[in-house]
């Protein structure tokens, strides 16, 4: 606060630096545009009654048939590799479009596929990819665990299990370590359901009980 008082333009300078850094990093720019798109799409769905009526939402999805689920699973897989939007919003989209149980299943399939793809890409490209995609502060925060031998696998399993860790980054980070693919796959397949269920079912409760949508 004292620094801001001494330099009233400090906040604007910080915003400028953030904008420059975002424009330099295409992945951060994609995330920003994806978030803006989600906000616009949410407003459009609200105004057209898709968030307040299951029947209206079903009529909207009917013309797409089974392709609606296929496209959503593909989107969830892609957004793990290219962070189009925060993972929680992706899980929310699954709940909104398909309901809690189908939404959970489609989220699980797509996120697991994307996680395995992220690991494979990082294994092929190495650590330079991390510096291109993620902030230095995030890399420094989790780097120390990669030097702790077999403990990294246990830390990864714990972080994948809880719904608040940066899962996308951890998948890429794991690909730059000596962890075997089958160990990573087992952690993803066994650890992801809890986090996805927490998002999917928890968000359903918020929509129905708190916001009164689809009640």
C-alpha positions, 0 to 999 in steps of 0.5 A: 500500500505504501508503494502505491501511495508513493507511485500512484501509477504502480498499479497501472504499470503492473497491469501493463507488465501483466498484459505484455507477459500475457501477449508474449505467452500464447498459452496464457493468451489462449486461456484469457480468450477462453475465459472471455468466451465462457463468460459470453457463452454463459450470458447467452445461455442464461438469456436463452433459458438454457440455465434455468430449464432442463427442457430448453437445454435438451432441445438445444442439444438434441440436433447434435445427437451423440456428437455432443458428448464426443465433442465435449470429451474431445474438448476436455482432453484438449483443454488439459493440453492447451489450457483454454479455461480453468479445469473447474469451469470445464467440469461445470460445463459437463454438469450443465450440458449433461447432468451430474452422472453423465457429466462426471463420466464425460469429464473423467474420460476427457480429462484422463485422456488429456492428462496422458497426452500432456505427460507424453508431450512433455516427455518428448519436448522436455523442460523447455516446454514448461518454461514456455507454457507456465509461470516461473513461480509455479515451476519453482514451487513444485520443482523441489519435489522432482528431486526427492526420488520416489517421493514425487510419485506419492506427492503427485498421487496426493495432489491429483486426488485433491480438487485444488491442485494445478493438475494440468501443470503437474501432468506436464511436470511428471512427463519431464521426470523419470516417472514411468508412464504406467505409474503415471497412468495408474495415478491419473485413473485412480486419483482423478475420480475423486477430484472430478466428482467433487467438482461435478457433484459439488457444482450440481448442488450449488446450481440446484440448492444455492442458485435455484437452477433446474430445481 
